[in-house]
Amino acid sequence: MGMLLILIAISAMAQEAILPSWNEGPSRRAIVSFVQDVTKEGGEHFVPVSERIAVFDNDGTLWSEQPLYFEVMYSLDQVKVMAPRHPEWKTRQPFNLEMLQWVADGSGRRFAGLVHHTDAAREWAYDRDSKIGRLDKALDVARRRDWVVVDMKDEWKRIYSFDAPR
């Protein structure tokens, strides 16, 4: 019996070490399941290391967006360079939603996840009617296509490494 309790404790500690800043929830489970699925050698959906590609949307996922977008100056410079070749940008916002669609539409096992900024206390909350960022089209497409939508407030224990866990 003692050995069983030790094995259960070790298993629980190992699970806690995976995405330790996340709360248990559907998005965390989907990410962990996906990674286990594509990294299990001999598994049906195994992807060799040399063929693995991870695409992250920096906007609010890897970098904060407030009080100022960290990458804004670089991005504006790049848009100025690219804009003459893309007149459609005058009427259609480029990049973010299209990037997720590109990831989701390829062949093989895919994971499309959208971080929904819902935690105004620890970061910034924005949604459809926000003055600092919008997720209207992306949220609609994500729900329609069954992408994982991460609720930052409910699913992340901490947002920044210096935050105390919730």
Secondary structure, 3 states (H helix, E strand, C coil): CHHHHHHHHHHHHHHHHCCCCECCCHHHHHHHHHHHHHHCCCCCCCCCHHHCCCCCCHHHHCECCCCCCCCHHHHHHHHHHHHHHCHHHHCCCCCHHHHHHHHHHCCCCCCCEEEECCCCCCCCCCCCCCCCCCCHHHHHHHHHCCCEEEEHHHHECCCCCCCCCC
